[in-house]
Each structure stands twice: as C-alpha cells, then as structure tokens.
C-alpha cells in the first residue's frame, strides 16, 4: 500500500512515478486535495485506475447528483456569475461547500458583526447540514474541538471519474472524543488532536490511534 499525502503538483508526480514503475503495483491511496481531475488528467486517466481516496462533498461529475437541488444551484450560479470557470472542477465545488459552511456559521451568530460572535458561532456547530456535503457528513465543533468535518466517504477511480463505495467513516466514532489531556493544561492547543501514530486497514480506514510516548 502506498499512502500518498501531498499537494496537487506532487500528487501528480507521485501518481506518474507509480504508473512508470511496472514492477510494483501497490494499492495507491491519495489524500483528498490531490484527488481532483486537475491532478489526475496530466498523469493520464488510464494510469490512475483503481486509485483510492476519500471525500466529504458531492462530485459535480458524478451522475447520481445530477438532479440534486444544491448541485443544480451551484452549477447554475457558476454558469451565470463565473462563465469562464468549469463547474465540473472539484476545486470549485469544494469552494462552494466552504462558502455555504461559512454562511451557516454567519447565520448562527448571536451577536452579529463582531469577531467574537463569529468565533462563538464557529465553535458551537452541531450536526449542521450543508447542501453540497455528502449524505451523512455534517459540521460539528466544540469549545475544544475545532475540526468541523470528521466524516469521509471512500472512493475509487474507475473509468473517467471517482465512484463512492462503502459507508461514511466518522473519525469521532473510530477514535472517540478528544482526550482530557488535549483539552486542558498549560499550553493546551484546542485546535489540535492528541499526537498519535495511526494504523491502517487495507483500504486506509484508521483503526485506532496509538499514543506516541
């Protein structure tokens, strides 16, 4: 298994190197940021068949979302206000989901127009649904948990697009809540999870974190 955690440019380079090395054929897993078509196409789609990744938002080229109301709103808005961009680009869809998430946080503000109000709203999200996120993926945070999305859906590249498989994986269920030591104490960072070493199942699903001493 090759776990490939890179930015897009180096993701393309790693995929190309893997395609050239015919003596080794590992299960190649790429992180979400390097899973867009902009990363895969330069390598050649025939060379990335079977690559696995994970996502949290709806892919605009996946036909199962063709009649999805939020997907339609996204595509219509892009065509109207950004005609020079490609609505099928996953980075654009991700941007829409991020903007929609910010909109949800702004709507939740109890004292509008203040930085503190936005901060408190962002730290108080609870199972907030965003239209372009995948079913089962919601936003949840807390005073000591600044990770709004902790659920991912596995996907495998087949043909000319990604295909979802399995069930959404919630890391809160896999790992449990933040440990007390990560939440309290001098110098504690509320935006960081405990330092861990992760073990992986064959398809890259975390089993349990193993504390590093």
Secondary structure, 3 states (H helix, E strand, C coil): CEEECCCHHHHHHHHHHHHHCCCCCCCEEECHHHCCHHHHHHHCHHHCCCCEEEECECCCCCHHHCCCHHHHHHHHHHHHHCCCCCCCCHHHHHHHHHHHHHHHHHHCCCCCCCHHHHHHHHCCCCCECCCCECCCCCECCECCECCCCCEEEEEEEECCEEEECCCCEEHHHHHCCCCHHHHCCCCCCCCCCCCEEEEECCCCCEEEEEECC
